Amino acid sequence: MVRPPHPQEPDFDINWPQFLREILDASGQIHAHNDTCYKKTPFSMNSLNPEDRDRLCRFNYPTDLVSESFMDENGKISLKRDNERVVGYNPTISGSFQCNTDFKFVGSGLFGFAVSLYMTLYAAKSDLSSAVIMSALAAATKALEKYGPLSDDEERCRKLLLKTLNQISARRELSGQQVACALLGIGNHITDARFAVFHWSKLLSWISIVEFPPYTKRTEDGILSTFVFGSSWKA
Protein backbone atom coordinates (compact mmCIF):
# COMPACT_ATOMS: atom_id res chain seq x y z
CA MET A 1 0.00 0.00 0.00
CA VAL A 2 1.12 3.53 -0.71
CA ARG A 3 -0.03 6.83 0.67
CA PRO A 4 -2.70 8.41 -1.54
CA PRO A 5 -2.17 11.98 -2.73
CA HIS A 6 -3.39 14.60 -0.29
CA PRO A 7 -6.41 16.63 -1.45
CA GLN A 8 -4.66 19.87 -0.48
CA GLU A 9 -1.69 19.22 -2.74
CA PRO A 10 -1.58 21.64 -5.69
CA ASP A 11 -1.36 18.84 -8.27
CA PHE A 12 -3.96 16.59 -6.61
CA ASP A 13 -6.33 16.73 -9.60
CA ILE A 14 -3.54 15.35 -11.78
CA ASN A 15 -2.13 12.72 -9.40
CA TRP A 16 -5.41 11.32 -8.10
CA PRO A 17 -6.71 9.80 -11.39
CA GLN A 18 -3.36 8.14 -12.04
CA PHE A 19 -3.15 6.87 -8.47
CA LEU A 20 -6.69 5.46 -8.68
CA ARG A 21 -5.90 3.77 -11.98
CA GLU A 22 -2.88 2.02 -10.45
CA ILE A 23 -4.98 0.86 -7.48
CA LEU A 24 -7.67 -0.57 -9.77
CA ASP A 25 -5.05 -2.48 -11.75
CA ALA A 26 -3.20 -3.79 -8.70
CA SER A 27 -6.34 -4.85 -6.77
CA GLY A 28 -7.87 -6.86 -9.60
CA GLN A 29 -10.74 -4.43 -10.10
CA ILE A 30 -10.64 -5.19 -13.82
CA HIS A 31 -12.34 -8.55 -14.21
CA ALA A 32 -10.28 -11.44 -15.57
CA HIS A 33 -11.89 -14.84 -16.01
CA ASN A 34 -10.85 -17.62 -13.62
CA ASP A 35 -12.18 -21.00 -12.52
CA THR A 36 -14.64 -19.33 -10.12
CA CYS A 37 -16.52 -17.93 -13.12
CA TYR A 38 -17.45 -21.46 -14.20
CA LYS A 39 -17.74 -23.40 -10.94
CA LYS A 40 -21.47 -24.02 -11.52
CA THR A 41 -20.92 -25.40 -15.01
CA PRO A 42 -19.52 -28.78 -16.09
CA PHE A 43 -16.70 -26.99 -17.94
CA SER A 44 -13.26 -25.92 -16.83
CA MET A 45 -11.87 -22.59 -17.94
CA ASN A 46 -9.01 -24.21 -19.85
CA SER A 47 -11.46 -26.18 -21.99
CA LEU A 48 -13.27 -23.05 -23.23
CA ASN A 49 -12.30 -20.71 -26.02
CA PRO A 50 -12.35 -16.92 -25.39
CA GLU A 51 -15.86 -16.50 -26.83
CA ASP A 52 -17.33 -19.24 -24.62
CA ARG A 53 -15.55 -17.83 -21.58
CA ASP A 54 -17.29 -14.50 -22.08
CA ARG A 55 -20.64 -16.17 -22.76
CA LEU A 56 -20.61 -18.56 -19.78
CA CYS A 57 -19.09 -16.26 -17.14
CA ARG A 58 -21.54 -16.34 -14.22
CA PHE A 59 -20.62 -12.76 -13.30
CA ASN A 60 -21.78 -11.61 -16.76
CA TYR A 61 -18.49 -10.05 -17.78
CA PRO A 62 -17.92 -8.41 -20.14
CA THR A 63 -21.01 -6.27 -19.53
CA ASP A 64 -22.83 -3.84 -21.79
CA LEU A 65 -21.52 -0.29 -21.98
CA VAL A 66 -23.75 2.57 -20.79
CA SER A 67 -22.99 5.99 -22.22
CA GLU A 68 -25.01 7.92 -19.61
CA SER A 69 -26.77 6.96 -16.38
CA PHE A 70 -30.53 6.58 -16.83
CA MET A 71 -33.70 5.14 -15.32
CA ASP A 72 -35.95 2.90 -17.40
CA GLU A 73 -39.75 2.71 -17.32
CA ASN A 74 -39.62 0.07 -14.56
CA GLY A 75 -37.62 2.29 -12.23
CA LYS A 76 -34.34 0.43 -12.71
CA ILE A 77 -31.30 2.70 -12.64
CA SER A 78 -28.38 1.86 -14.92
CA LEU A 79 -25.19 3.69 -14.04
CA LYS A 80 -22.75 5.00 -16.61
CA ARG A 81 -20.19 2.40 -17.70
CA ASP A 82 -17.36 3.11 -20.12
CA ASN A 83 -15.41 -0.11 -19.55
CA GLU A 84 -17.02 -3.52 -20.01
CA ARG A 85 -14.70 -5.35 -17.60
CA VAL A 86 -14.25 -2.97 -14.66
CA VAL A 87 -16.11 -4.15 -11.54
CA GLY A 88 -18.22 -1.51 -9.79
CA TYR A 89 -16.23 0.62 -7.35
CA ASN A 90 -16.33 3.83 -5.33
CA PRO A 91 -13.27 6.03 -6.03
CA THR A 92 -12.95 7.32 -2.46
CA ILE A 93 -13.24 3.90 -0.81
CA SER A 94 -11.07 2.12 -3.38
CA GLY A 95 -8.39 4.79 -3.12
CA SER A 96 -8.47 4.80 0.68
CA PHE A 97 -8.55 1.06 1.35
CA GLN A 98 -6.61 0.10 -1.78
CA CYS A 99 -8.35 -3.25 -2.18
CA ASN A 100 -10.80 -5.01 -4.47
CA THR A 101 -14.42 -3.90 -4.05
CA ASP A 102 -17.72 -4.57 -5.78
CA PHE A 103 -20.19 -1.71 -5.55
CA LYS A 104 -23.73 -2.04 -6.83
CA PHE A 105 -26.58 0.43 -6.76
CA VAL A 106 -29.48 -0.97 -4.70
CA GLY A 107 -32.45 1.05 -5.84
CA SER A 108 -35.33 -1.40 -6.14
CA GLY A 109 -37.16 -3.60 -3.69
CA LEU A 110 -36.46 -6.71 -5.74
CA PHE A 111 -32.73 -6.04 -5.93
CA GLY A 112 -32.63 -5.14 -2.25
CA PHE A 113 -34.27 -8.45 -1.42
CA ALA A 114 -31.71 -10.27 -3.58
CA VAL A 115 -28.83 -8.51 -1.78
CA SER A 116 -30.16 -9.40 1.68
CA LEU A 117 -30.67 -13.00 0.59
CA TYR A 118 -27.15 -13.14 -0.85
CA MET A 119 -25.62 -11.81 2.38
CA THR A 120 -27.54 -14.37 4.43
CA LEU A 121 -26.46 -17.27 2.23
CA TYR A 122 -22.88 -15.99 2.24
CA ALA A 123 -22.76 -16.17 6.04
CA ALA A 124 -24.40 -19.60 6.21
CA LYS A 125 -23.88 -21.69 3.09
CA SER A 126 -27.03 -23.61 2.20
CA ASP A 127 -27.34 -27.00 0.57
CA LEU A 128 -25.94 -27.46 -2.89
CA SER A 129 -28.01 -25.99 -5.69
CA SER A 130 -29.38 -28.07 -8.53
CA ALA A 131 -26.80 -26.55 -10.88
CA VAL A 132 -23.91 -27.73 -8.70
CA ILE A 133 -25.44 -31.21 -8.30
CA MET A 134 -25.94 -31.59 -12.04
CA SER A 135 -22.40 -30.43 -12.78
CA ALA A 136 -21.11 -32.94 -10.21
CA LEU A 137 -23.14 -35.69 -11.87
CA ALA A 138 -21.71 -34.74 -15.27
CA ALA A 139 -18.18 -34.80 -13.87
CA ALA A 140 -18.82 -38.19 -12.25
CA THR A 141 -20.13 -39.62 -15.52
CA LYS A 142 -17.04 -38.35 -17.33
CA ALA A 143 -14.76 -39.86 -14.68
CA LEU A 144 -16.60 -43.18 -14.93
CA GLU A 145 -15.78 -43.40 -18.63
CA LYS A 146 -12.11 -43.84 -17.69
CA TYR A 147 -12.93 -47.32 -16.37
CA GLY A 148 -14.00 -48.44 -19.83
CA PRO A 149 -17.00 -50.70 -20.42
CA LEU A 150 -18.25 -52.44 -17.27
CA SER A 151 -20.06 -55.75 -17.68
CA ASP A 152 -21.97 -55.57 -14.43
CA ASP A 153 -24.74 -52.95 -14.42
CA GLU A 154 -24.89 -52.94 -10.62
CA GLU A 155 -21.16 -52.30 -10.39
CA ARG A 156 -21.43 -49.46 -12.90
CA CYS A 157 -24.29 -47.89 -10.93
CA ARG A 158 -22.35 -48.23 -7.70
CA LYS A 159 -19.30 -46.53 -9.16
CA LEU A 160 -21.45 -43.75 -10.64
CA LEU A 161 -23.07 -43.04 -7.28
CA LEU A 162 -19.71 -43.12 -5.54
CA LYS A 163 -18.15 -40.72 -8.04
CA THR A 164 -21.17 -38.42 -7.79
CA LEU A 165 -21.02 -38.27 -4.00
CA ASN A 166 -17.30 -37.54 -4.14
CA GLN A 167 -17.86 -34.72 -6.61
CA ILE A 168 -20.68 -33.24 -4.51
CA SER A 169 -18.56 -33.35 -1.36
CA ALA A 170 -15.68 -31.65 -3.15
CA ARG A 171 -17.91 -28.87 -4.54
CA ARG A 172 -19.77 -28.04 -1.34
CA GLU A 173 -18.92 -24.58 -0.05
CA LEU A 174 -18.30 -23.78 3.61
CA SER A 175 -18.67 -20.32 5.09
CA GLY A 176 -16.09 -18.78 7.39
CA GLN A 177 -18.47 -19.21 10.33
CA GLN A 178 -18.90 -22.92 9.65
CA VAL A 179 -15.15 -23.47 9.38
CA ALA A 180 -14.53 -21.56 12.61
CA CYS A 181 -17.14 -23.62 14.48
CA ALA A 182 -15.59 -26.85 13.24
CA LEU A 183 -12.05 -25.81 14.19
CA LEU A 184 -13.12 -24.59 17.64
CA GLY A 185 -15.30 -27.64 18.24
CA ILE A 186 -18.31 -25.59 19.34
CA GLY A 187 -20.80 -27.03 16.86
CA ASN A 188 -22.78 -25.22 14.22
CA HIS A 189 -26.25 -25.45 15.78
CA ILE A 190 -27.96 -25.50 19.16
CA THR A 191 -30.64 -28.08 19.97
CA ASP A 192 -31.85 -30.15 22.90
CA ALA A 193 -32.78 -33.09 20.65
CA ARG A 194 -30.74 -36.28 20.44
CA PHE A 195 -30.54 -38.33 17.25
CA ALA A 196 -29.43 -41.91 16.74
CA VAL A 197 -26.82 -42.79 14.11
CA PHE A 198 -28.49 -44.40 11.11
CA HIS A 199 -26.68 -46.60 8.55
CA TRP A 200 -28.87 -47.05 5.50
CA SER A 201 -26.78 -49.81 3.90
CA LYS A 202 -26.93 -52.03 6.98
CA LEU A 203 -30.69 -51.56 7.18
CA LEU A 204 -31.06 -52.83 3.61
CA SER A 205 -29.09 -55.97 4.41
CA TRP A 206 -31.18 -56.54 7.54
CA ILE A 207 -34.46 -56.13 5.63
CA SER A 208 -33.72 -58.67 2.91
CA ILE A 209 -30.53 -60.45 1.99
CA VAL A 210 -32.39 -61.65 -1.13
CA GLU A 211 -33.23 -58.21 -2.47
CA PHE A 212 -29.79 -56.87 -1.53
CA PRO A 213 -27.46 -59.86 -2.00
CA PRO A 214 -23.69 -59.75 -1.56
CA TYR A 215 -21.51 -59.34 -4.63
CA THR A 216 -17.88 -60.03 -5.39
CA LYS A 217 -15.28 -57.94 -7.13
CA ARG A 218 -11.53 -57.77 -7.43
CA THR A 219 -9.98 -54.92 -5.47
CA GLU A 220 -7.10 -52.73 -6.61
CA ASP A 221 -4.55 -55.03 -4.97
CA GLY A 222 -5.91 -58.01 -6.95
CA ILE A 223 -7.69 -59.71 -4.04
CA LEU A 224 -11.19 -61.07 -4.67
CA SER A 225 -13.53 -59.68 -2.01
CA THR A 226 -17.18 -60.31 -1.21
CA PHE A 227 -19.20 -57.24 -0.31
CA VAL A 228 -22.40 -57.03 1.69
CA PHE A 229 -24.02 -53.62 2.10
CA GLY A 230 -21.99 -51.88 4.78
CA SER A 231 -19.30 -54.57 5.19
CA SER A 232 -16.92 -56.83 3.27
CA TRP A 233 -14.63 -59.81 3.74
CA LYS A 234 -11.79 -61.19 1.65
CA ALA A 235 -12.31 -64.47 -0.15
C-alpha positions in Angstrom: 0.0 0.0 0.0 1.1 3.5 -0.7 0.0 6.8 0.7 -2.7 8.4 -1.5 -2.2 12.0 -2.7 -3.4 14.6 -0.3 -6.4 16.6 -1.5 -4.7 19.9 -0.5 -1.7 19.2 -2.7 -1.6 21.6 -5.7 -1.4 18.8 -8.3 -4.0 16.6 -6.6 -6.3 16.7 -9.6 -3.5 15.4 -11.8 -2.1 12.7 -9.4 -5.4 11.3 -8.1 -6.7 9.8 -11.4 -3.4 8.1 -12.0 -3.2 6.9 -8.5 -6.7 5.5 -8.7 -5.9 3.8 -12.0 -2.9 2.0 -10.4 -5.0 0.9 -7.5 -7.7 -0.6 -9.8 -5.1 -2.5 -11.8 -3.2 -3.8 -8.7 -6.3 -4.8 -6.8 -7.9 -6.9 -9.6 -10.7 -4.4 -10.1 -10.6 -5.2 -13.8 -12.3 -8.6 -14.2 -10.3 -11.4 -15.6 -11.9 -14.8 -16.0 -10.8 -17.6 -13.6 -12.2 -21.0 -12.5 -14.6 -19.3 -10.1 -16.5 -17.9 -13.1 -17.5 -21.5 -14.2 -17.7 -23.4 -10.9 -21.5 -24.0 -11.5 -20.9 -25.4 -15.0 -19.5 -28.8 -16.1 -16.7 -27.0 -17.9 -13.3 -25.9 -16.8 -11.9 -22.6 -17.9 -9.0 -24.2 -19.9 -11.5 -26.2 -22.0 -13.3 -23.0 -23.2 -12.3 -20.7 -26.0 -12.3 -16.9 -25.4 -15.9 -16.5 -26.8 -17.3 -19.2 -24.6 -15.6 -17.8 -21.6 -17.3 -14.5 -22.1 -20.6 -16.2 -22.8 -20.6 -18.6 -19.8 -19.1 -16.3 -17.1 -21.5 -16.3 -14.2 -20.6 -12.8 -13.3 -21.8 -11.6 -16.8 -18.5 -10.0 -17.8 -17.9 -8.4 -20.1 -21.0 -6.3 -19.5 -22.8 -3.8 -21.8 -21.5 -0.3 -22.0 -23.8 2.6 -20.8 -23.0 6.0 -22.2 -25.0 7.9 -19.6 -26.8 7.0 -16.4 -30.5 6.6 -16.8 -33.7 5.1 -15.3 -35.9 2.9 -17.4 -39.8 2.7 -17.3 -39.6 0.1 -14.6 -37.6 2.3 -12.2 -34.3 0.4 -12.7 -31.3 2.7 -12.6 -28.4 1.9 -14.9 -25.2 3.7 -14.0 -22.7 5.0 -16.6 -20.2 2.4 -17.7 -17.4 3.1 -20.1 -15.4 -0.1 -19.5 -17.0 -3.5 -20.0 -14.7 -5.3 -17.6 -14.3 -3.0 -14.7 -16.1 -4.2 -11.5 -18.2 -1.5 -9.8 -16.2 0.6 -7.4 -16.3 3.8 -5.3 -13.3 6.0 -6.0 -13.0 7.3 -2.5 -13.2 3.9 -0.8 -11.1 2.1 -3.4 -8.4 4.8 -3.1 -8.5 4.8 0.7 -8.6 1.1 1.4 -6.6 0.1 -1.8 -8.3 -3.2 -2.2 -10.8 -5.0 -4.5 -14.4 -3.9 -4.1 -17.7 -4.6 -5.8 -20.2 -1.7 -5.6 -23.7 -2.0 -6.8 -26.6 0.4 -6.8 -29.5 -1.0 -4.7 -32.4 1.1 -5.8 -35.3 -1.4 -6.1 -37.2 -3.6 -3.7 -36.5 -6.7 -5.7 -32.7 -6.0 -5.9 -32.6 -5.1 -2.3 -34.3 -8.5 -1.4 -31.7 -10.3 -3.6 -28.8 -8.5 -1.8 -30.2 -9.4 1.7 -30.7 -13.0 0.6 -27.1 -13.1 -0.8 -25.6 -11.8 2.4 -27.5 -14.4 4.4 -26.5 -17.3 2.2 -22.9 -16.0 2.2 -22.8 -16.2 6.0 -24.4 -19.6 6.2 -23.9 -21.7 3.1 -27.0 -23.6 2.2 -27.3 -27.0 0.6 -25.9 -27.5 -2.9 -28.0 -26.0 -5.7 -29.4 -28.1 -8.5 -26.8 -26.6 -10.9 -23.9 -27.7 -8.7 -25.4 -31.2 -8.3 -25.9 -31.6 -12.0 -22.4 -30.4 -12.8 -21.1 -32.9 -10.2 -23.1 -35.7 -11.9 -21.7 -34.7 -15.3 -18.2 -34.8 -13.9 -18.8 -38.2 -12.3 -20.1 -39.6 -15.5 -17.0 -38.3 -17.3 -14.8 -39.9 -14.7 -16.6 -43.2 -14.9 -15.8 -43.4 -18.6 -12.1 -43.8 -17.7 -12.9 -47.3 -16.4 -14.0 -48.4 -19.8 -17.0 -50.7 -20.4 -18.2 -52.4 -17.3 -20.1 -55.8 -17.7 -22.0 -55.6 -14.4 -24.7 -52.9 -14.4 -24.9 -52.9 -10.6 -21.2 -52.3 -10.4 -21.4 -49.5 -12.9 -24.3 -47.9 -10.9 -22.4 -48.2 -7.7 -19.3 -46.5 -9.2 -21.4 -43.8 -10.6 -23.1 -43.0 -7.3 -19.7 -43.1 -5.5 -18.2 -40.7 -8.0 -21.2 -38.4 -7.8 -21.0 -38.3 -4.0 -17.3 -37.5 -4.1 -17.9 -34.7 -6.6 -20.7 -33.2 -4.5 -18.6 -33.4 -1.4 -15.7 -31.6 -3.2 -17.9 -28.9 -4.5 -19.8 -28.0 -1.3 -18.9 -24.6 0.0 -18.3 -23.8 3.6 -18.7 -20.3 5.1 -16.1 -18.8 7.4 -18.5 -19.2 10.3 -18.9 -22.9 9.6 -15.1 -23.5 9.4 -14.5 -21.6 12.6 -17.1 -23.6 14.5 -15.6 -26.8 13.2 -12.0 -25.8 14.2 -13.1 -24.6 17.6 -15.3 -27.6 18.2 -18.3 -25.6 19.3 -20.8 -27.0 16.9 -22.8 -25.2 14.2 -26.2 -25.5 15.8 -28.0 -25.5 19.2 -30.6 -28.1 20.0 -31.9 -30.1 22.9 -32.8 -33.1 20.6 -30.7 -36.3 20.4 -30.5 -38.3 17.3 -29.4 -41.9 16.7 -26.8 -42.8 14.1 -28.5 -44.4 11.1 -26.7 -46.6 8.6 -28.9 -47.0 5.5 -26.8 -49.8 3.9 -26.9 -52.0 7.0 -30.7 -51.6 7.2 -31.1 -52.8 3.6 -29.1 -56.0 4.4 -31.2 -56.5 7.5 -34.5 -56.1 5.6 -33.7 -58.7 2.9 -30.5 -60.4 2.0 -32.4 -61.7 -1.1 -33.2 -58.2 -2.5 -29.8 -56.9 -1.5 -27.5 -59.9 -2.0 -23.7 -59.8 -1.6 -21.5 -59.3 -4.6 -17.9 -60.0 -5.4 -15.3 -57.9 -7.1 -11.5 -57.8 -7.4 -10.0 -54.9 -5.5 -7.1 -52.7 -6.6 -4.6 -55.0 -5.0 -5.9 -58.0 -6.9 -7.7 -59.7 -4.0 -11.2 -61.1 -4.7 -13.5 -59.7 -2.0 -17.2 -60.3 -1.2 -19.2 -57.2 -0.3 -22.4 -57.0 1.7 -24.0 -53.6 2.1 -22.0 -51.9 4.8 -19.3 -54.6 5.2 -16.9 -56.8 3.3 -14.6 -59.8 3.7 -11.8 -61.2 1.7 -12.3 -64.5 -0.1 
